[in-house]
Amino acid sequence: MLSGGRYQGDEELIRRADDIATTIFHPVGTCRKGNDTMAVVDSQLRVHRLAKLRVVDASVMPTIVSGNTNSPVIMIAEKAPETILSEA
């Protein structure tokens, strides 16, 4: 039992844990930028070892911003075409 006996049994406790074990934040930083062995993309957002594939979303942000992630993602998305066109 948890919280004064509100939850009965393991199944109910697991279901409740699943209900509250989520984040309200938008995940960022899952595609590390750089040239080390852990990096997924380079500074131009190109995926290492894959031709003509880029990652242009919040996953390339090194840390989460203190505000909403919408504006930084828009800025990343607006910068990406400039980078791509400059290479053409």
Summary of the structure (lengths in Angstrom):
residues: 88
radius of gyration: 19.8
end to end distance: 63.2
largest distance: 65.0
contacts: 182
relative contact order: 0.13
helix: 38%
strand: 6%
